[in-house]
Amino acid sequence: MDRPDFAALYLRQIILAEVGPGGQRRLANAVAAVGAAERGLEYETAVRYAQRVGFARIDEGQISVDDLAPAAVVHNEACRAVLAGSRAALNAMREVVLGPEQDKQESRS
């Protein structure tokens, strides 16, 4: 996080009140469990989101397309995969920035 370009690189998150500099520092030290070797488009999407958000590391994790992009709502399989991957990465980001308890409370509302 000591790189001179850190603020410029992650400015889009830093300026959000929900993230701010502190949240971005937490992301820069956190692990996103959204990766997988040789899996589908949902994993490729999740990894790209997690990399661009600034996670320190990306580990293997599970992504449930059925839970994150239900077929009753999204009919195209490729669209479902992209939506599930992006939601998985955003959920990982929310957990780091807001904390697991805040994330669970907001998902219930």
C-alpha atoms as an extended CHARMM CRD file, in Angstrom:
* protein
*
       109  EXT
         1         1  MET       CA              0.0000000000        0.0000000000        0.0000000000  PROA      1               0.0000000000
         2         2  ASP       CA              3.0040000000        2.2860000000        0.0790000000  PROA      2               0.0000000000
         3         3  ARG       CA              3.0500000000        2.6430000000       -3.6990000000  PROA      3               0.0000000000
         4         4  PRO       CA              2.7900000000        6.2600000000       -4.8340000000  PROA      4               0.0000000000
         5         5  ASP       CA              0.0300000000        5.3820000000       -7.3220000000  PROA      5               0.0000000000
         6         6  PHE       CA             -2.1470000000        3.6360000000       -4.7150000000  PROA      6               0.0000000000
         7         7  ALA       CA             -4.5970000000        6.5210000000       -4.2470000000  PROA      7               0.0000000000
         8         8  ALA       CA             -4.9310000000        7.1230000000       -7.9710000000  PROA      8               0.0000000000
         9         9  LEU       CA             -5.3310000000        3.4410000000       -8.7530000000  PROA      9               0.0000000000
        10        10  TYR       CA             -8.1320000000        2.8840000000       -6.2450000000  PROA      10              0.0000000000
        11        11  LEU       CA             -9.6490000000        6.3590000000       -6.1940000000  PROA      11              0.0000000000
        12        12  ARG       CA            -13.0300000000        5.0750000000       -7.3800000000  PROA      12              0.0000000000
        13        13  GLN       CA            -13.3610000000        3.0960000000       -4.1280000000  PROA      13              0.0000000000
        14        14  ILE       CA            -11.5850000000        5.5380000000       -1.8330000000  PROA      14              0.0000000000
        15        15  ILE       CA            -14.0240000000        8.3510000000       -2.6460000000  PROA      15              0.0000000000
        16        16  LEU       CA            -17.0090000000        6.1860000000       -1.6860000000  PROA      16              0.0000000000
        17        17  ALA       CA            -18.0850000000        6.8710000000        1.8720000000  PROA      17              0.0000000000
        18        18  GLU       CA            -18.7270000000        3.1370000000        2.3640000000  PROA      18              0.0000000000
        19        19  VAL       CA            -15.1020000000        2.2730000000        1.5050000000  PROA      19              0.0000000000
        20        20  GLY       CA            -12.8610000000        5.2920000000        2.0810000000  PROA      20              0.0000000000
        21        21  PRO       CA             -9.1220000000        5.0700000000        2.7000000000  PROA      21              0.0000000000
        22        22  GLY       CA             -9.5290000000        2.6930000000        5.6530000000  PROA      22              0.0000000000
        23        23  GLY       CA            -11.6520000000        0.2280000000        3.7120000000  PROA      23              0.0000000000
        24        24  GLN       CA             -9.2140000000        0.3040000000        0.8110000000  PROA      24              0.0000000000
        25        25  ARG       CA             -6.3310000000       -0.4310000000        3.1850000000  PROA      25              0.0000000000
        26        26  ARG       CA             -8.2930000000       -3.4290000000        4.5180000000  PROA      26              0.0000000000
        27        27  LEU       CA             -8.8650000000       -4.6410000000        0.9490000000  PROA      27              0.0000000000
        28        28  ALA       CA             -5.1630000000       -4.2640000000        0.1910000000  PROA      28              0.0000000000
        29        29  ASN       CA             -4.4360000000       -6.7010000000        3.0420000000  PROA      29              0.0000000000
        30        30  ALA       CA             -7.3420000000       -9.0970000000        2.4770000000  PROA      30              0.0000000000
        31        31  VAL       CA             -7.9080000000      -12.3300000000        0.6100000000  PROA      31              0.0000000000
        32        32  ALA       CA            -10.8530000000      -12.9050000000       -1.7300000000  PROA      32              0.0000000000
        33        33  ALA       CA            -11.8920000000      -16.5620000000       -1.9360000000  PROA      33              0.0000000000
        34        34  VAL       CA            -13.4020000000      -16.3370000000       -5.4110000000  PROA      34              0.0000000000
        35        35  GLY       CA            -10.8070000000      -17.9740000000       -7.6420000000  PROA      35              0.0000000000
        36        36  ALA       CA            -10.5320000000      -21.4120000000       -9.1700000000  PROA      36              0.0000000000
        37        37  ALA       CA             -8.2910000000      -23.0640000000      -11.6810000000  PROA      37              0.0000000000
        38        38  GLU       CA             -9.9340000000      -23.9720000000      -14.9780000000  PROA      38              0.0000000000
        39        39  ARG       CA            -13.5180000000      -23.2190000000      -14.0410000000  PROA      39              0.0000000000
        40        40  GLY       CA            -16.1660000000      -21.2010000000      -15.7930000000  PROA      40              0.0000000000
        41        41  LEU       CA            -16.8300000000      -17.6170000000      -16.6530000000  PROA      41              0.0000000000
        42        42  GLU       CA            -18.1630000000      -16.8660000000      -13.1670000000  PROA      42              0.0000000000
        43        43  TYR       CA            -14.6970000000      -17.4780000000      -11.7050000000  PROA      43              0.0000000000
        44        44  GLU       CA            -12.9320000000      -15.4760000000      -14.3960000000  PROA      44              0.0000000000
        45        45  THR       CA            -15.3130000000      -12.5660000000      -13.7360000000  PROA      45              0.0000000000
        46        46  ALA       CA            -14.9000000000      -12.7900000000       -9.9560000000  PROA      46              0.0000000000
        47        47  VAL       CA            -11.1030000000      -12.8710000000      -10.1860000000  PROA      47              0.0000000000
        48        48  ARG       CA            -11.0270000000       -9.8390000000      -12.4770000000  PROA      48              0.0000000000
        49        49  TYR       CA            -13.2960000000       -7.8550000000      -10.1430000000  PROA      49              0.0000000000
        50        50  ALA       CA            -11.2480000000       -8.8630000000       -7.0910000000  PROA      50              0.0000000000
        51        51  GLN       CA             -7.9710000000       -7.9150000000       -8.7740000000  PROA      51              0.0000000000
        52        52  ARG       CA             -9.2500000000       -4.5130000000       -9.8290000000  PROA      52              0.0000000000
        53        53  VAL       CA            -10.7000000000       -3.7700000000       -6.4150000000  PROA      53              0.0000000000
        54        54  GLY       CA             -7.2640000000       -4.3000000000       -4.9030000000  PROA      54              0.0000000000
        55        55  PHE       CA             -7.4110000000       -7.5300000000       -2.9020000000  PROA      55              0.0000000000
        56        56  ALA       CA             -3.9610000000       -8.6120000000       -1.7520000000  PROA      56              0.0000000000
        57        57  ARG       CA             -4.5440000000      -12.2080000000       -2.8070000000  PROA      57              0.0000000000
        58        58  ILE       CA             -7.1660000000      -14.3430000000       -4.4940000000  PROA      58              0.0000000000
        59        59  ASP       CA             -7.6860000000      -17.8880000000       -3.2720000000  PROA      59              0.0000000000
        60        60  GLU       CA             -9.9320000000      -20.6560000000       -4.4860000000  PROA      60              0.0000000000
        61        61  GLY       CA            -13.5200000000      -20.4340000000       -3.3880000000  PROA      61              0.0000000000
        62        62  GLN       CA            -16.9950000000      -21.5500000000       -4.3180000000  PROA      62              0.0000000000
        63        63  ILE       CA            -19.3990000000      -19.5110000000       -6.4240000000  PROA      63              0.0000000000
        64        64  SER       CA            -23.0050000000      -20.6640000000       -6.5940000000  PROA      64              0.0000000000
        65        65  VAL       CA            -24.4780000000      -19.4370000000       -9.8610000000  PROA      65              0.0000000000
        66        66  ASP       CA            -27.9170000000      -20.6580000000       -8.7650000000  PROA      66              0.0000000000
        67        67  ASP       CA            -27.8120000000      -18.5470000000       -5.5980000000  PROA      67              0.0000000000
        68        68  LEU       CA            -26.1910000000      -15.4300000000       -7.0630000000  PROA      68              0.0000000000
        69        69  ALA       CA            -27.9390000000      -15.3820000000      -10.4600000000  PROA      69              0.0000000000
        70        70  PRO       CA            -31.1250000000      -17.4810000000      -10.3460000000  PROA      70              0.0000000000
        71        71  ALA       CA            -32.3080000000      -18.9220000000      -13.6490000000  PROA      71              0.0000000000
        72        72  ALA       CA            -35.8120000000      -17.6040000000      -12.9290000000  PROA      72              0.0000000000
        73        73  VAL       CA            -34.3890000000      -14.0610000000      -13.0550000000  PROA      73              0.0000000000
        74        74  VAL       CA            -31.5420000000      -14.3590000000      -15.5890000000  PROA      74              0.0000000000
        75        75  HSD       CA            -32.1290000000      -16.7870000000      -18.4350000000  PROA      75              0.0000000000
        76        76  ASN       CA            -28.9200000000      -16.6270000000      -20.4720000000  PROA      76              0.0000000000
        77        77  GLU       CA            -26.1920000000      -18.8950000000      -19.0420000000  PROA      77              0.0000000000
        78        78  ALA       CA            -23.3140000000      -16.5580000000      -19.8910000000  PROA      78              0.0000000000
        79        79  CYS       CA            -25.1480000000      -13.6290000000      -18.2980000000  PROA      79              0.0000000000
        80        80  ARG       CA            -25.8220000000      -15.7460000000      -15.2270000000  PROA      80              0.0000000000
        81        81  ALA       CA            -22.1210000000      -16.6180000000      -14.9520000000  PROA      81              0.0000000000
        82        82  VAL       CA            -20.9770000000      -12.9800000000      -15.2520000000  PROA      82              0.0000000000
        83        83  LEU       CA            -23.5930000000      -11.8020000000      -12.7510000000  PROA      83              0.0000000000
        84        84  ALA       CA            -22.7030000000      -14.5500000000      -10.2680000000  PROA      84              0.0000000000
        85        85  GLY       CA            -18.9830000000      -13.8050000000      -10.5590000000  PROA      85              0.0000000000
        86        86  SER       CA            -19.4230000000      -10.0840000000      -10.0930000000  PROA      86              0.0000000000
        87        87  ARG       CA            -21.7430000000      -10.5850000000       -7.1230000000  PROA      87              0.0000000000
        88        88  ALA       CA            -19.3040000000      -13.0550000000       -5.5280000000  PROA      88              0.0000000000
        89        89  ALA       CA            -16.4510000000      -10.5480000000       -5.7650000000  PROA      89              0.0000000000
        90        90  LEU       CA            -18.6250000000       -7.6860000000       -4.5360000000  PROA      90              0.0000000000
        91        91  ASN       CA            -19.7850000000       -9.8150000000       -1.5900000000  PROA      91              0.0000000000
        92        92  ALA       CA            -16.1390000000      -10.4960000000       -0.6950000000  PROA      92              0.0000000000
        93        93  MET       CA            -15.4280000000       -6.7740000000       -0.8840000000  PROA      93              0.0000000000
        94        94  ARG       CA            -18.4130000000       -5.8930000000        1.2910000000  PROA      94              0.0000000000
        95        95  GLU       CA            -17.3760000000       -8.4070000000        3.9200000000  PROA      95              0.0000000000
        96        96  VAL       CA            -13.9100000000       -6.8480000000        4.1570000000  PROA      96              0.0000000000
        97        97  VAL       CA            -15.0540000000       -3.2400000000        4.0660000000  PROA      97              0.0000000000
        98        98  LEU       CA            -18.2160000000       -3.4840000000        6.1640000000  PROA      98              0.0000000000
        99        99  GLY       CA            -17.3720000000       -6.5390000000        8.2310000000  PROA      99              0.0000000000
       100       100  PRO       CA            -19.2260000000       -9.8630000000        8.1680000000  PROA      100             0.0000000000
       101       101  GLU       CA            -21.9000000000       -8.8530000000       10.6710000000  PROA      101             0.0000000000
       102       102  GLN       CA            -22.8410000000       -5.6400000000        8.8500000000  PROA      102             0.0000000000
       103       103  ASP       CA            -22.9450000000       -7.5450000000        5.5570000000  PROA      103             0.0000000000
       104       104  LYS       CA            -25.3390000000      -10.1520000000        7.0070000000  PROA      104             0.0000000000
       105       105  GLN       CA            -27.5970000000       -7.4840000000        8.5120000000  PROA      105             0.0000000000
       106       106  GLU       CA            -27.8690000000       -5.6160000000        5.2140000000  PROA      106             0.0000000000
       107       107  SER       CA            -28.6190000000       -8.7620000000        3.2230000000  PROA      107             0.0000000000
       108       108  ARG       CA            -31.5660000000       -9.4770000000        5.5400000000  PROA      108             0.0000000000
       109       109  SER       CA            -33.1560000000       -6.0820000000        4.9290000000  PROA      109             0.0000000000
